[in-house]
Amino acid sequence: MSDPVKRSFPPVVDSATRVLVLGSLPGERSLAEQRYYAHPQNQFWRLMSPVAGADLVPLGYETRLETLRAAGIGLWDVVAHARRTGSSDAAIRDLAANDLAALVTTLPQLRAIGFNGATALRHGKAQLGALASTYAIVPLPSSSPLHTVGAAAKQQAWLALADHL
């Protein structure tokens, strides 16, 4: 039996997006809830709060997205769809890439692209090709609970995104 196909969500961007944060592919909890970073142990919203200048954790999902957009921050994933059992990036198979190059050309204010984890960085830079040199590339330690480094150790790298807002 083959692994089930998982699909990413539409990008959360607008013409004022200055920083784009790219993950790999939503995990099981996020897919079930149809929300980016829905797993309560995922550190994304905590790590992004000081970058966005607002405590995102207690906010409802739509308000979180509005707050990110208002701060000039966008979200998407590098994988459009893939086969994967569970939530681990290591289990991703037969992936089809999102068209990152097409998206970034629609974002006139874009200054930086943050990659949430090594898988997103590896695939995303390859998808951008020569366009990657146009932007500040910010490798980020994964916000996933599967990446067991604590949030405090990750925060400094994530704060680098604020330099581009």
C-alpha positions as CSV (number, residue, x, y, z in Angstrom):
1,M,0.0,0.0,0.0
2,S,1.4,3.4,-0.9
3,D,1.5,6.4,1.4
4,P,-1.4,8.8,1.3
5,V,-1.0,12.0,-0.8
6,K,-0.9,15.2,1.3
7,R,-1.4,18.7,-0.1
8,S,-0.2,22.1,1.1
9,F,-2.4,25.1,1.6
10,P,-2.7,28.3,-0.5
11,P,-0.1,30.9,0.3
12,V,-0.9,33.6,2.9
13,V,0.6,36.7,1.2
14,D,-0.3,40.1,-0.2
15,S,1.4,42.9,-2.1
16,A,2.9,44.2,1.1
17,T,4.7,40.9,2.1
18,R,8.3,41.7,2.9
19,V,9.3,38.4,4.6
20,L,8.0,35.0,3.3
21,V,8.3,32.0,5.7
22,L,8.3,28.7,3.9
23,G,7.7,25.3,5.5
24,S,8.0,21.9,3.9
25,L,4.5,20.3,4.0
26,P,1.8,20.6,6.7
27,G,1.8,17.9,9.3
28,E,-1.1,15.6,10.2
29,R,-2.7,17.9,12.7
30,S,-2.5,20.9,10.4
31,L,-3.9,19.0,7.5
32,A,-6.8,17.7,9.7
33,E,-7.6,21.3,10.9
34,Q,-6.7,23.0,7.6
35,R,-4.6,25.5,9.4
36,Y,-0.9,26.3,9.2
37,Y,1.1,25.1,12.3
38,A,-2.0,23.7,14.1
39,H,-0.2,21.2,16.4
40,P,-0.1,22.7,19.9
41,Q,3.5,21.6,20.4
42,N,4.7,23.3,17.2
43,Q,6.6,26.3,18.2
44,F,5.9,28.4,15.1
45,W,3.4,30.9,16.6
46,R,5.6,31.4,19.7
47,L,8.7,31.9,17.6
48,M,7.0,34.3,15.2
49,S,5.4,36.5,18.0
50,P,8.4,38.7,18.6
51,V,9.1,38.9,14.9
52,A,5.5,40.1,14.2
53,G,5.5,42.3,17.3
54,A,2.4,40.7,18.8
55,D,1.6,37.7,20.9
56,L,0.2,35.3,18.3
57,V,-0.3,32.3,20.6
58,P,-3.7,33.3,22.2
59,L,-5.2,34.7,19.0
60,G,-7.7,32.8,16.8
61,Y,-6.3,31.4,13.6
62,E,-7.7,34.1,11.2
63,T,-6.5,36.8,13.5
64,R,-3.0,35.2,13.6
65,L,-2.9,35.3,9.8
66,E,-4.2,38.9,9.7
67,T,-1.5,39.9,12.2
68,L,1.2,38.3,10.2
69,R,0.0,40.0,7.0
70,A,-0.2,43.4,8.7
71,A,3.4,42.9,9.8
72,G,4.5,42.1,6.3
73,I,4.9,38.4,6.8
74,G,3.7,35.7,4.5
75,L,3.5,31.9,4.7
76,W,3.6,29.0,2.3
77,D,5.2,25.6,1.8
78,V,7.8,24.4,-0.7
79,V,5.9,21.1,-1.4
80,A,2.6,21.3,-3.3
81,H,1.8,17.7,-2.7
82,A,3.6,14.5,-1.8
83,R,3.2,11.0,-0.4
84,R,3.9,10.8,3.3
85,T,2.9,8.6,6.2
86,G,2.8,10.7,9.4
87,S,4.3,14.2,9.7
88,S,8.0,13.7,9.4
89,D,9.8,15.4,6.5
90,A,12.0,12.4,6.2
91,A,8.9,10.4,5.1
92,I,8.1,12.7,2.2
93,R,8.1,10.8,-1.1
94,D,7.1,11.6,-4.7
95,L,6.9,15.3,-4.1
96,A,5.6,18.0,-6.5
97,A,7.0,21.5,-5.7
98,N,5.0,24.6,-5.3
99,D,5.9,27.3,-7.9
100,L,8.0,29.5,-5.5
101,A,9.6,31.4,-8.4
102,A,6.2,32.4,-9.7
103,L,4.9,33.5,-6.3
104,V,7.9,35.6,-5.4
105,T,7.7,37.6,-8.6
106,T,4.2,38.7,-7.5
107,L,5.5,40.1,-4.2
108,P,7.0,43.6,-5.0
109,Q,8.1,44.3,-1.4
110,L,9.7,40.9,-0.7
111,R,13.1,41.3,0.9
112,A,13.7,37.9,2.7
113,I,12.7,34.3,2.6
114,G,12.9,32.2,5.8
115,F,13.0,28.5,5.5
116,N,11.5,26.6,8.4
117,G,13.7,23.6,8.7
118,A,16.4,21.9,6.5
119,T,13.9,20.2,4.2
120,A,12.3,23.5,3.3
121,L,15.7,25.1,2.8
122,R,17.0,22.4,0.5
123,H,13.9,22.1,-1.7
124,G,13.1,25.8,-1.6
125,K,16.5,27.1,-2.7
126,A,16.5,24.6,-5.5
127,Q,13.1,25.7,-6.7
128,L,14.1,29.4,-6.6
129,G,17.3,28.8,-8.5
130,A,19.0,32.1,-9.5
131,L,16.1,34.1,-7.9
132,A,17.4,33.0,-4.5
133,S,20.2,35.5,-4.8
134,T,17.7,38.4,-5.1
135,Y,16.6,37.9,-1.5
136,A,18.1,37.5,1.9
137,I,17.8,33.8,2.6
138,V,17.3,33.0,6.3
139,P,17.7,29.3,7.3
140,L,15.6,28.6,10.4
141,P,15.7,25.8,12.9
142,S,12.4,23.8,12.4
143,S,9.5,24.9,14.6
144,S,8.3,21.3,14.5
145,P,7.9,19.3,17.8
146,L,9.9,16.6,15.9
147,H,12.9,19.0,16.0
148,T,13.6,18.6,19.7
149,V,15.7,21.7,20.3
150,G,13.8,24.1,22.7
151,A,12.2,27.3,21.5
152,A,14.6,29.4,23.5
153,A,17.5,28.0,21.5
154,K,15.7,28.6,18.2
155,Q,14.5,32.1,18.9
156,Q,17.6,34.0,18.0
157,A,17.6,32.6,14.4
158,W,13.9,33.4,14.0
159,L,14.5,37.0,15.3
160,A,16.7,37.6,12.3
161,L,13.5,37.7,10.2
162,A,12.6,41.0,11.9
163,D,15.6,42.7,10.4
164,H,13.9,42.5,7.0
165,L,10.5,44.0,8.0
